[in-house]
């Protein structure tokens, strides 16, 4: 990835970051922490197991690459692969343990909800402060001010302290500031998942605009559709190492076809490491053909069960709902489904529990090819995702052209993202 040194925006050489894990917390905590801990004890006994040993953990290990001016690069990989750590090191939030990172240009970043904001200051004051941190004159910030406020949609709350903003409002303002204050290099983590669908669409459009305008963007995401749409190149991380880099479609395909993205079953045996919050967290997701056999490769004619298990904590009157989103390896959403039966909430009587929901997909419905499944556990009205794992499992649909499938004995290409075997009625009558 090297050419003229003058157009290199980011140089990463042998970058590493390690942490010491397993240390016990300071026993002298605050009174409020002790009281809160006592209230949470029933859940914590389920979700957390104390570590008994300490050891070094390399979140990043010998990562090297270059970004040129105008590059839009996606960083993908499983949870814990080192994606967020990479952006924190590049953003100078944390120091590297090894290697170097050289940045050439003004840097903007959006890594976590509220990053870079002073909670006691208002939205207006934080916009001006962010501009000053980036080295911009007040006049430059003022010229962008109305555009930032309009994009974020926080006009009525502009003079309210940011600490009173919801997480969604903080993300909207954070992205608007990062994208509009003319950074030459922009780092964005998976925080866009907090916003609503309309705002996510605005963000993706703005990022595409920035990339076309020559900005250098490093974008961490679990969403293969977003990475495929926005990024010309991608880097795949696994256990802190860069295992693949190159054109986006090639890297995404390598990810999905490898053991990293191939598995048809995921389990979280330790609740403390499972995706989720104190209301719901994932236990497992499994894909299996109804007739038995491997969940990795499934005959197009075979019905498929996608089974989701999750733990629930202390609920209100309704338990959460399991949600599934199905994509092909080009990032196209095939369909979504959930167990919100009858469009009404499930009864939550009985207290904390383990819930299993199974979605059955009929045979002769999906087209041949790889299918990637994102799972979430949510409540509705308003919609809140309590646990989510993007690209959780994947499986391959195979059409063997054996006569009783959709294509029959035909062996030529059959287009379409689904391939349903539909009922037809045909009538023939004499010509007049």
TORKOL-4160 file (C-alpha; in steps of 0.2 Angstrom, whole numbers, padded with zeros to 4 digits, m for minus):
432
<pt num="1" X="0000" Y="0000" Z="0000"/>
<pt num="2" X="0015" Y="0012" Z="m0003"/>
<pt num="3" X="0017" Y="0025" Z="m0016"/>
<pt num="4" X="0022" Y="0043" Z="m0014"/>
<pt num="5" X="0026" Y="0047" Z="0004"/>
<pt num="6" X="0019" Y="0064" Z="0002"/>
<pt num="7" X="0001" Y="0058" Z="0001"/>
<pt num="8" X="0002" Y="0046" Z="0016"/>
<pt num="9" X="m0010" Y="0051" Z="0030"/>
<pt num="10" X="m0007" Y="0037" Z="0042"/>
<pt num="11" X="0008" Y="0026" Z="0045"/>
<pt num="12" X="0006" Y="0011" Z="0057"/>
<pt num="13" X="0022" Y="0001" Z="0061"/>
<pt num="14" X="0022" Y="m0014" Z="0072"/>
<pt num="15" X="0009" Y="m0006" Z="0083"/>
<pt num="16" X="0005" Y="m0016" Z="0099"/>
<pt num="17" X="m0005" Y="m0013" Z="0115"/>
<pt num="18" X="m0005" Y="m0024" Z="0130"/>
<pt num="19" X="m0015" Y="m0024" Z="0146"/>
<pt num="20" X="m0013" Y="m0033" Z="0163"/>
<pt num="21" X="m0029" Y="m0042" Z="0166"/>
<pt num="22" X="m0035" Y="m0051" Z="0182"/>
<pt num="23" X="m0031" Y="m0038" Z="0195"/>
<pt num="24" X="m0043" Y="m0036" Z="0209"/>
<pt num="25" X="m0052" Y="m0019" Z="0212"/>
<pt num="26" X="m0047" Y="m0007" Z="0226"/>
<pt num="27" X="m0057" Y="m0014" Z="0241"/>
<pt num="28" X="m0060" Y="0004" Z="0247"/>
<pt num="29" X="m0074" Y="0009" Z="0236"/>
<pt num="30" X="m0087" Y="0023" Z="0238"/>
<pt num="31" X="m0103" Y="0020" Z="0248"/>
<pt num="32" X="m0114" Y="0022" Z="0233"/>
<pt num="33" X="m0104" Y="0008" Z="0224"/>
<pt num="34" X="m0107" Y="m0003" Z="0239"/>
<pt num="35" X="m0125" Y="0000" Z="0240"/>
<pt num="36" X="m0127" Y="m0002" Z="0221"/>
<pt num="37" X="m0117" Y="m0018" Z="0222"/>
<pt num="38" X="m0128" Y="m0025" Z="0235"/>
<pt num="39" X="m0144" Y="m0022" Z="0225"/>
<pt num="40" X="m0136" Y="m0030" Z="0210"/>
<pt num="41" X="m0129" Y="m0045" Z="0219"/>
<pt num="42" X="m0142" Y="m0058" Z="0213"/>
<pt num="43" X="m0138" Y="m0054" Z="0194"/>
<pt num="44" X="m0119" Y="m0052" Z="0198"/>
<pt num="45" X="m0118" Y="m0069" Z="0205"/>
<pt num="46" X="m0125" Y="m0076" Z="0188"/>
<pt num="47" X="m0115" Y="m0065" Z="0177"/>
<pt num="48" X="m0098" Y="m0062" Z="0185"/>
<pt num="49" X="m0084" Y="m0074" Z="0190"/>
<pt num="50" X="m0069" Y="m0067" Z="0199"/>
<pt num="51" X="m0052" Y="m0069" Z="0191"/>
<pt num="52" X="m0039" Y="m0077" Z="0202"/>
<pt num="53" X="m0024" Y="m0074" Z="0192"/>
<pt num="54" X="m0016" Y="m0059" Z="0182"/>
<pt num="55" X="m0008" Y="m0060" Z="0165"/>
<pt num="56" X="m0003" Y="m0049" Z="0151"/>
<pt num="57" X="m0016" Y="m0048" Z="0136"/>
<pt num="58" X="m0011" Y="m0041" Z="0119"/>
<pt num="59" X="m0026" Y="m0032" Z="0112"/>
<pt num="60" X="m0015" Y="m0027" Z="0097"/>
<pt num="61" X="0000" Y="m0036" Z="0092"/>
<pt num="62" X="0012" Y="m0030" Z="0078"/>
<pt num="63" X="m0001" Y="m0021" Z="0067"/>
<pt num="64" X="0006" Y="m0012" Z="0052"/>
<pt num="65" X="m0002" Y="m0003" Z="0037"/>
<pt num="66" X="m0003" Y="0014" Z="0028"/>
<pt num="67" X="m0018" Y="0025" Z="0024"/>
<pt num="68" X="m0016" Y="0037" Z="0009"/>
<pt num="69" X="m0025" Y="0054" Z="0008"/>
<pt num="70" X="m0043" Y="0050" Z="0003"/>
<pt num="71" X="m0043" Y="0032" Z="0008"/>
<pt num="72" X="m0059" Y="0025" Z="0016"/>
<pt num="73" X="m0054" Y="0009" Z="0025"/>
<pt num="74" X="m0065" Y="m0003" Z="0035"/>
<pt num="75" X="m0058" Y="m0012" Z="0050"/>
<pt num="76" X="m0068" Y="m0029" Z="0053"/>
<pt num="77" X="m0067" Y="m0044" Z="0065"/>
<pt num="78" X="m0075" Y="m0053" Z="0079"/>
<pt num="79" X="m0078" Y="m0044" Z="0096"/>
<pt num="80" X="m0062" Y="m0043" Z="0105"/>
<pt num="81" X="m0051" Y="m0043" Z="0089"/>
<pt num="82" X="m0043" Y="m0026" Z="0094"/>
<pt num="83" X="m0053" Y="m0015" Z="0082"/>
<pt num="84" X="m0058" Y="m0002" Z="0095"/>
<pt num="85" X="m0041" Y="m0003" Z="0104"/>
<pt num="86" X="m0033" Y="0002" Z="0087"/>
<pt num="87" X="m0044" Y="0017" Z="0085"/>
<pt num="88" X="m0040" Y="0023" Z="0103"/>
<pt num="89" X="m0021" Y="0021" Z="0100"/>
<pt num="90" X="m0022" Y="0031" Z="0084"/>
<pt num="91" X="m0033" Y="0044" Z="0092"/>
<pt num="92" X="m0020" Y="0046" Z="0106"/>
<pt num="93" X="m0033" Y="0041" Z="0119"/>
<pt num="94" X="m0021" Y="0027" Z="0125"/>
<pt num="95" X="m0002" Y="0025" Z="0123"/>
<pt num="96" X="0004" Y="0010" Z="0112"/>
<pt num="97" X="0015" Y="m0003" Z="0121"/>
<pt num="98" X="0025" Y="m0006" Z="0106"/>
<pt num="99" X="0027" Y="0001" Z="0088"/>
<pt num="100" X="0023" Y="0018" Z="0081"/>
<pt num="101" X="0009" Y="0027" Z="0073"/>
<pt num="102" X="0012" Y="0043" Z="0063"/>
<pt num="103" X="m0003" Y="0054" Z="0058"/>
<pt num="104" X="m0002" Y="0069" Z="0045"/>
<pt num="105" X="m0016" Y="0080" Z="0046"/>
<pt num="106" X="m0030" Y="0086" Z="0058"/>
<pt num="107" X="m0039" Y="0072" Z="0067"/>
<pt num="108" X="m0057" Y="0070" Z="0071"/>
<pt num="109" X="m0064" Y="0054" Z="0080"/>
<pt num="110" X="m0080" Y="0047" Z="0087"/>
<pt num="111" X="m0076" Y="0032" Z="0097"/>
<pt num="112" X="m0088" Y="0031" Z="0111"/>
<pt num="113" X="m0104" Y="0039" Z="0116"/>
<pt num="114" X="m0100" Y="0057" Z="0123"/>
<pt num="115" X="m0081" Y="0055" Z="0119"/>
<pt num="116" X="m0073" Y="0072" Z="0119"/>
<pt num="117" X="m0088" Y="0081" Z="0127"/>
<pt num="118" X="m0088" Y="0090" Z="0144"/>
<pt num="119" X="m0104" Y="0084" Z="0152"/>
<pt num="120" X="m0107" Y="0100" Z="0162"/>
<pt num="121" X="m0106" Y="0111" Z="0147"/>
<pt num="122" X="m0120" Y="0114" Z="0135"/>
<pt num="123" X="m0121" Y="0107" Z="0117"/>
<pt num="124" X="m0117" Y="0125" Z="0111"/>
<pt num="125" X="m0102" Y="0126" Z="0122"/>
<pt num="126" X="m0096" Y="0109" Z="0117"/>
<pt num="127" X="m0096" Y="0112" Z="0099"/>
<pt num="128" X="m0085" Y="0128" Z="0101"/>
<pt num="129" X="m0074" Y="0118" Z="0113"/>
<pt num="130" X="m0072" Y="0104" Z="0100"/>
<pt num="131" X="m0067" Y="0117" Z="0087"/>
<pt num="132" X="m0054" Y="0124" Z="0098"/>
<pt num="133" X="m0047" Y="0107" Z="0102"/>
<pt num="134" X="m0045" Y="0104" Z="0083"/>
<pt num="135" X="m0036" Y="0121" Z="0081"/>
<pt num="136" X="m0050" Y="0130" Z="0072"/>
<pt num="137" X="m0053" Y="0149" Z="0074"/>
<pt num="138" X="m0070" Y="0153" Z="0082"/>
<pt num="139" X="m0075" Y="0161" Z="0065"/>
<pt num="140" X="m0072" Y="0144" Z="0056"/>
<pt num="141" X="m0083" Y="0135" Z="0069"/>
<pt num="142" X="m0097" Y="0148" Z="0068"/>
<pt num="143" X="m0098" Y="0146" Z="0049"/>
<pt num="144" X="m0101" Y="0127" Z="0052"/>
<pt num="145" X="m0112" Y="0129" Z="0068"/>
<pt num="146" X="m0129" Y="0130" Z="0060"/>
<pt num="147" X="m0125" Y="0115" Z="0049"/>
<pt num="148" X="m0119" Y="0105" Z="0064"/>
<pt num="149" X="m0135" Y="0109" Z="0074"/>
<pt num="150" X="m0146" Y="0105" Z="0060"/>
<pt num="151" X="m0138" Y="0088" Z="0056"/>
<pt num="152" X="m0138" Y="0083" Z="0074"/>
<pt num="153" X="m0156" Y="0088" Z="0076"/>
<pt num="154" X="m0153" Y="0095" Z="0094"/>
<pt num="155" X="m0159" Y="0113" Z="0091"/>
<pt num="156" X="m0171" Y="0114" Z="0106"/>
<pt num="157" X="m0158" Y="0107" Z="0118"/>
<pt num="158" X="m0143" Y="0117" Z="0112"/>
<pt num="159" X="m0141" Y="0126" Z="0128"/>
<pt num="160" X="m0144" Y="0111" Z="0139"/>
<pt num="161" X="m0129" Y="0102" Z="0148"/>
<pt num="162" X="m0124" Y="0087" Z="0138"/>
<pt num="163" X="m0125" Y="0076" Z="0153"/>
<pt num="164" X="m0144" Y="0078" Z="0151"/>
<pt num="165" X="m0144" Y="0071" Z="0133"/>
<pt num="166" X="m0149" Y="0054" Z="0129"/>
<pt num="167" X="m0135" Y="0042" Z="0122"/>
<pt num="168" X="m0143" Y="0044" Z="0105"/>
<pt num="169" X="m0143" Y="0063" Z="0106"/>
<pt num="170" X="m0124" Y="0062" Z="0111"/>
<pt num="171" X="m0120" Y="0051" Z="0096"/>
<pt num="172" X="m0129" Y="0063" Z="0084"/>
<pt num="173" X="m0120" Y="0078" Z="0091"/>
<pt num="174" X="m0103" Y="0069" Z="0092"/>
<pt num="175" X="m0104" Y="0063" Z="0074"/>
<pt num="176" X="m0110" Y="0080" Z="0068"/>
<pt num="177" X="m0095" Y="0089" Z="0076"/>
<pt num="178" X="m0083" Y="0076" Z="0070"/>
<pt num="179" X="m0089" Y="0076" Z="0052"/>
<pt num="180" X="m0092" Y="0095" Z="0050"/>
<pt num="181" X="m0077" Y="0103" Z="0058"/>
<pt num="182" X="m0066" Y="0098" Z="0043"/>
<pt num="183" X="m0054" Y="0085" Z="0049"/>
<pt num="184" X="m0042" Y="0078" Z="0037"/>
<pt num="185" X="m0042" Y="0061" Z="0046"/>
<pt num="186" X="m0058" Y="0054" Z="0053"/>
<pt num="187" X="m0059" Y="0039" Z="0065"/>
<pt num="188" X="m0076" Y="0031" Z="0068"/>
<pt num="189" X="m0080" Y="0017" Z="0079"/>
<pt num="190" X="m0097" Y="0006" Z="0080"/>
<pt num="191" X="m0106" Y="0020" Z="0090"/>
<pt num="192" X="m0117" Y="0023" Z="0075"/>
<pt num="193" X="m0127" Y="0008" Z="0081"/>
<pt num="194" X="m0134" Y="0018" Z="0095"/>
<pt num="195" X="m0143" Y="0030" Z="0083"/>
<pt num="196" X="m0160" Y="0027" Z="0075"/>
<pt num="197" X="m0161" Y="0020" Z="0057"/>
<pt num="198" X="m0164" Y="0037" Z="0049"/>
<pt num="199" X="m0149" Y="0045" Z="0057"/>
<pt num="200" X="m0138" Y="0030" Z="0053"/>
<pt num="201" X="m0143" Y="0033" Z="0035"/>
<pt num="202" X="m0138" Y="0051" Z="0036"/>
<pt num="203" X="m0121" Y="0047" Z="0044"/>
<pt num="204" X="m0117" Y="0034" Z="0030"/>
<pt num="205" X="m0122" Y="0047" Z="0017"/>
<pt num="206" X="m0111" Y="0060" Z="0026"/>
<pt num="207" X="m0096" Y="0048" Z="0027"/>
<pt num="208" X="m0098" Y="0044" Z="0009"/>
<pt num="209" X="m0097" Y="0062" Z="0005"/>
<pt num="210" X="m0082" Y="0065" Z="0015"/>
<pt num="211" X="m0073" Y="0050" Z="0007"/>
<pt num="212" X="m0077" Y="0057" Z="m0010"/>
<pt num="213" X="m0070" Y="0074" Z="m0004"/>
<pt num="214" X="m0053" Y="0067" Z="m0001"/>
<pt num="215" X="m0054" Y="0064" Z="0018"/>
<pt num="216" X="m0045" Y="0049" Z="0025"/>
<pt num="217" X="m0057" Y="0038" Z="0035"/>
<pt num="218" X="m0054" Y="0023" Z="0046"/>
<pt num="219" X="m0071" Y="0015" Z="0050"/>
<pt num="220" X="m0073" Y="0001" Z="0063"/>
<pt num="221" X="m0089" Y="m0009" Z="0060"/>
<pt num="222" X="m0098" Y="m0026" Z="0063"/>
<pt num="223" X="m0110" Y="m0021" Z="0049"/>
<pt num="224" X="m0103" Y="m0029" Z="0032"/>
<pt num="225" X="m0116" Y="m0020" Z="0022"/>
<pt num="226" X="m0110" Y="m0003" Z="0029"/>
<pt num="227" X="m0092" Y="m0008" Z="0026"/>
<pt num="228" X="m0095" Y="m0014" Z="0008"/>
<pt num="229" X="m0105" Y="0001" Z="0004"/>
<pt num="230" X="m0092" Y="0014" Z="0011"/>
<pt num="231" X="m0075" Y="0007" Z="0010"/>
<pt num="232" X="m0063" Y="0004" Z="m0004"/>
<pt num="233" X="m0051" Y="m0006" Z="0006"/>
<pt num="234" X="m0053" Y="m0016" Z="0023"/>
<pt num="235" X="m0042" Y="m0023" Z="0036"/>
<pt num="236" X="m0047" Y="m0039" Z="0045"/>
<pt num="237" X="m0041" Y="m0041" Z="0064"/>
<pt num="238" X="m0041" Y="m0057" Z="0074"/>
<pt num="239" X="m0034" Y="m0058" Z="0092"/>
<pt num="240" X="m0025" Y="m0041" Z="0089"/>
<pt num="241" X="m0016" Y="m0046" Z="0073"/>
<pt num="242" X="m0020" Y="m0040" Z="0055"/>
<pt num="243" X="m0023" Y="m0056" Z="0046"/>
<pt num="244" X="m0029" Y="m0049" Z="0029"/>
<pt num="245" X="m0029" Y="m0032" Z="0020"/>
<pt num="246" X="m0034" Y="m0027" Z="0003"/>
<pt num="247" X="m0050" Y="m0023" Z="m0008"/>
<pt num="248" X="m0065" Y="m0023" Z="0003"/>
<pt num="249" X="m0075" Y="m0037" Z="m0006"/>
<pt num="250" X="m0059" Y="m0048" Z="m0005"/>
<pt num="251" X="m0057" Y="m0045" Z="0014"/>
<pt num="252" X="m0075" Y="m0047" Z="0018"/>
<pt num="253" X="m0076" Y="m0063" Z="0008"/>
<pt num="254" X="m0061" Y="m0070" Z="0017"/>
<pt num="255" X="m0068" Y="m0066" Z="0034"/>
<pt num="256" X="m0085" Y="m0074" Z="0030"/>
<pt num="257" X="m0077" Y="m0089" Z="0022"/>
<pt num="258" X="m0064" Y="m0092" Z="0036"/>
<pt num="259" X="m0067" Y="m0100" Z="0053"/>
<pt num="260" X="m0069" Y="m0082" Z="0060"/>
<pt num="261" X="m0085" Y="m0079" Z="0050"/>
<pt num="262" X="m0091" Y="m0096" Z="0045"/>
<pt num="263" X="m0097" Y="m0105" Z="0061"/>
<pt num="264" X="m0116" Y="m0110" Z="0062"/>
<pt num="265" X="m0116" Y="m0109" Z="0081"/>
<pt num="266" X="m0110" Y="m0097" Z="0094"/>
<pt num="267" X="m0111" Y="m0099" Z="0113"/>
<pt num="268" X="m0107" Y="m0088" Z="0127"/>
<pt num="269" X="m0104" Y="m0100" Z="0142"/>
<pt num="270" X="m0098" Y="m0086" Z="0154"/>
<pt num="271" X="m0113" Y="m0073" Z="0156"/>
<pt num="272" X="m0100" Y="m0059" Z="0161"/>
<pt num="273" X="m0093" Y="m0060" Z="0143"/>
<pt num="274" X="m0109" Y="m0061" Z="0134"/>
<pt num="275" X="m0116" Y="m0047" Z="0123"/>
<pt num="276" X="m0130" Y="m0038" Z="0133"/>
<pt num="277" X="m0135" Y="m0028" Z="0148"/>
<pt num="278" X="m0143" Y="m0032" Z="0165"/>
<pt num="279" X="m0160" Y="m0034" Z="0157"/>
<pt num="280" X="m0155" Y="m0047" Z="0143"/>
<pt num="281" X="m0139" Y="m0055" Z="0137"/>
<pt num="282" X="m0136" Y="m0068" Z="0124"/>
<pt num="283" X="m0133" Y="m0087" Z="0128"/>
<pt num="284" X="m0132" Y="m0095" Z="0111"/>
<pt num="285" X="m0137" Y="m0095" Z="0093"/>
<pt num="286" X="m0138" Y="m0110" Z="0082"/>
<pt num="287" X="m0142" Y="m0114" Z="0064"/>
<pt num="288" X="m0148" Y="m0132" Z="0060"/>
<pt num="289" X="m0157" Y="m0141" Z="0046"/>
<pt num="290" X="m0173" Y="m0148" Z="0052"/>
<pt num="291" X="m0169" Y="m0165" Z="0045"/>
<pt num="292" X="m0152" Y="m0166" Z="0054"/>
<pt num="293" X="m0135" Y="m0164" Z="0048"/>
<pt num="294" X="m0122" Y="m0150" Z="0047"/>
<pt num="295" X="m0128" Y="m0132" Z="0050"/>
<pt num="296" X="m0113" Y="m0126" Z="0039"/>
<pt num="297" X="m0120" Y="m0132" Z="0022"/>
<pt num="298" X="m0138" Y="m0134" Z="0020"/>
<pt num="299" X="m0148" Y="m0141" Z="0005"/>
<pt num="300" X="m0160" Y="m0128" Z="m0002"/>
<pt num="301" X="m0175" Y="m0139" Z="0000"/>
<pt num="302" X="m0172" Y="m0142" Z="0018"/>
<pt num="303" X="m0181" Y="m0132" Z="0032"/>
<pt num="304" X="m0169" Y="m0123" Z="0044"/>
<pt num="305" X="m0171" Y="m0119" Z="0062"/>
<pt num="306" X="m0162" Y="m0104" Z="0069"/>
<pt num="307" X="m0162" Y="m0105" Z="0088"/>
<pt num="308" X="m0158" Y="m0091" Z="0100"/>
<pt num="309" X="m0156" Y="m0093" Z="0119"/>
<pt num="310" X="m0154" Y="m0078" Z="0131"/>
<pt num="311" X="m0154" Y="m0075" Z="0149"/>
<pt num="312" X="m0165" Y="m0062" Z="0156"/>
<pt num="313" X="m0163" Y="m0052" Z="0172"/>
<pt num="314" X="m0176" Y="m0043" Z="0183"/>
<pt num="315" X="m0189" Y="m0038" Z="0171"/>
<pt num="316" X="m0205" Y="m0027" Z="0171"/>
<pt num="317" X="m0221" Y="m0033" Z="0164"/>
<pt num="318" X="m0214" Y="m0039" Z="0147"/>
<pt num="319" X="m0199" Y="m0049" Z="0142"/>
<pt num="320" X="m0188" Y="m0045" Z="0127"/>
<pt num="321" X="m0190" Y="m0052" Z="0110"/>
<pt num="322" X="m0178" Y="m0061" Z="0099"/>
<pt num="323" X="m0174" Y="m0053" Z="0082"/>
<pt num="324" X="m0165" Y="m0060" Z="0067"/>
<pt num="325" X="m0158" Y="m0051" Z="0052"/>
<pt num="326" X="m0152" Y="m0061" Z="0037"/>
<pt num="327" X="m0139" Y="m0054" Z="0024"/>
<pt num="328" X="m0130" Y="m0062" Z="0009"/>
<pt num="329" X="m0111" Y="m0059" Z="0007"/>
<pt num="330" X="m0114" Y="m0044" Z="m0004"/>
<pt num="331" X="m0121" Y="m0035" Z="0011"/>
<pt num="332" X="m0139" Y="m0036" Z="0005"/>
<pt num="333" X="m0152" Y="m0038" Z="0019"/>
<pt num="334" X="m0163" Y="m0053" Z="0013"/>
<pt num="335" X="m0176" Y="m0051" Z="0027"/>
<pt num="336" X="m0179" Y="m0048" Z="0046"/>
<pt num="337" X="m0190" Y="m0057" Z="0058"/>
<pt num="338" X="m0194" Y="m0058" Z="0077"/>
<pt num="339" X="m0204" Y="m0067" Z="0089"/>
<pt num="340" X="m0215" Y="m0052" Z="0094"/>
<pt num="341" X="m0230" Y="m0064" Z="0091"/>
<pt num="342" X="m0246" Y="m0055" Z="0088"/>
<pt num="343" X="m0237" Y="m0038" Z="0089"/>
<pt num="344" X="m0239" Y="m0039" Z="0108"/>
<pt num="345" X="m0227" Y="m0040" Z="0122"/>
<pt num="346" X="m0223" Y="m0057" Z="0130"/>
<pt num="347" X="m0228" Y="m0059" Z="0148"/>
<pt num="348" X="m0213" Y="m0058" Z="0160"/>
<pt num="349" X="m0220" Y="m0067" Z="0175"/>
<pt num="350" X="m0208" Y="m0079" Z="0184"/>
<pt num="351" X="m0193" Y="m0067" Z="0186"/>
<pt num="352" X="m0175" Y="m0070" Z="0179"/>
<pt num="353" X="m0175" Y="m0085" Z="0167"/>
<pt num="354" X="m0167" Y="m0092" Z="0151"/>
<pt num="355" X="m0178" Y="m0090" Z="0135"/>
<pt num="356" X="m0176" Y="m0100" Z="0119"/>
<pt num="357" X="m0184" Y="m0094" Z="0103"/>
<pt num="358" X="m0183" Y="m0104" Z="0087"/>
<pt num="359" X="m0187" Y="m0097" Z="0070"/>
<pt num="360" X="m0191" Y="m0109" Z="0056"/>
<pt num="361" X="m0186" Y="m0105" Z="0038"/>
<pt num="362" X="m0195" Y="m0115" Z="0025"/>
<pt num="363" X="m0186" Y="m0125" Z="0012"/>
<pt num="364" X="m0185" Y="m0118" Z="m0006"/>
<pt num="365" X="m0185" Y="m0101" Z="0001"/>
<pt num="366" X="m0167" Y="m0094" Z="0002"/>
<pt num="367" X="m0156" Y="m0093" Z="m0014"/>
<pt num="368" X="m0140" Y="m0103" Z="m0014"/>
<pt num="369" X="m0125" Y="m0094" Z="m0007"/>
<pt num="370" X="m0119" Y="m0088" Z="0010"/>
<pt num="371" X="m0131" Y="m0081" Z="0023"/>
<pt num="372" X="m0125" Y="m0071" Z="0038"/>
<pt num="373" X="m0136" Y="m0069" Z="0053"/>
<pt num="374" X="m0136" Y="m0054" Z="0065"/>
<pt num="375" X="m0146" Y="m0057" Z="0082"/>
<pt num="376" X="m0153" Y="m0045" Z="0094"/>
<pt num="377" X="m0164" Y="m0046" Z="0110"/>
<pt num="378" X="m0175" Y="m0030" Z="0111"/>
<pt num="379" X="m0189" Y="m0022" Z="0119"/>
<pt num="380" X="m0202" Y="m0011" Z="0110"/>
<pt num="381" X="m0211" Y="0005" Z="0112"/>
<pt num="382" X="m0199" Y="0013" Z="0112"/>
<pt num="383" X="m0187" Y="0000" Z="0103"/>
<pt num="384" X="m0171" Y="m0004" Z="0113"/>
<pt num="385" X="m0158" Y="m0017" Z="0109"/>
<pt num="386" X="m0152" Y="m0024" Z="0125"/>
<pt num="387" X="m0141" Y="m0037" Z="0117"/>
<pt num="388" X="m0134" Y="m0038" Z="0099"/>
<pt num="389" X="m0121" Y="m0048" Z="0090"/>
<pt num="390" X="m0118" Y="m0043" Z="0072"/>
<pt num="391" X="m0113" Y="m0057" Z="0060"/>
<pt num="392" X="m0116" Y="m0069" Z="0074"/>
<pt num="393" X="m0117" Y="m0085" Z="0063"/>
<pt num="394" X="m0116" Y="m0090" Z="0045"/>
<pt num="395" X="m0121" Y="m0104" Z="0034"/>
<pt num="396" X="m0121" Y="m0110" Z="0016"/>
<pt num="397" X="m0136" Y="m0114" Z="0005"/>
<pt num="398" X="m0133" Y="m0126" Z="m0009"/>
<pt num="399" X="m0144" Y="m0130" Z="m0024"/>
<pt num="400" X="m0140" Y="m0147" Z="m0030"/>
<pt num="401" X="m0151" Y="m0146" Z="m0046"/>
<pt num="402" X="m0159" Y="m0163" Z="m0041"/>
<pt num="403" X="m0176" Y="m0161" Z="m0049"/>
<pt num="404" X="m0188" Y="m0156" Z="m0035"/>
<pt num="405" X="m0180" Y="m0139" Z="m0030"/>
<pt num="406" X="m0184" Y="m0122" Z="m0038"/>
<pt num="407" X="m0173" Y="m0124" Z="m0053"/>
<pt num="408" X="m0177" Y="m0142" Z="m0056"/>
<pt num="409" X="m0163" Y="m0150" Z="m0067"/>
<pt num="410" X="m0157" Y="m0133" Z="m0074"/>
<pt num="411" X="m0139" Y="m0129" Z="m0071"/>
<pt num="412" X="m0137" Y="m0112" Z="m0077"/>
<pt num="413" X="m0136" Y="m0096" Z="m0066"/>
<pt num="414" X="m0153" Y="m0092" Z="m0057"/>
<pt num="415" X="m0153" Y="m0074" Z="m0051"/>
<pt num="416" X="m0161" Y="m0067" Z="m0035"/>
<pt num="417" X="m0158" Y="m0065" Z="m0017"/>
<pt num="418" X="m0172" Y="m0077" Z="m0013"/>
<pt num="419" X="m0177" Y="m0093" Z="m0022"/>
<pt num="420" X="m0195" Y="m0097" Z="m0016"/>
<pt num="421" X="m0205" Y="m0112" Z="m0023"/>
<pt num="422" X="m0221" Y="m0103" Z="m0026"/>
<pt num="423" X="m0238" Y="m0110" Z="m0031"/>
<pt num="424" X="m0243" Y="m0107" Z="m0049"/>
<pt num="425" X="m0260" Y="m0110" Z="m0058"/>
<pt num="426" X="m0260" Y="m0112" Z="m0077"/>
<pt num="427" X="m0275" Y="m0113" Z="m0088"/>
<pt num="428" X="m0276" Y="m0116" Z="m0107"/>
<pt num="429" X="m0291" Y="m0112" Z="m0118"/>
<pt num="430" X="m0294" Y="m0113" Z="m0136"/>
<pt num="431" X="m0290" Y="m0098" Z="m0147"/>
<pt num="432" X="m0306" Y="m0089" Z="m0154"/>
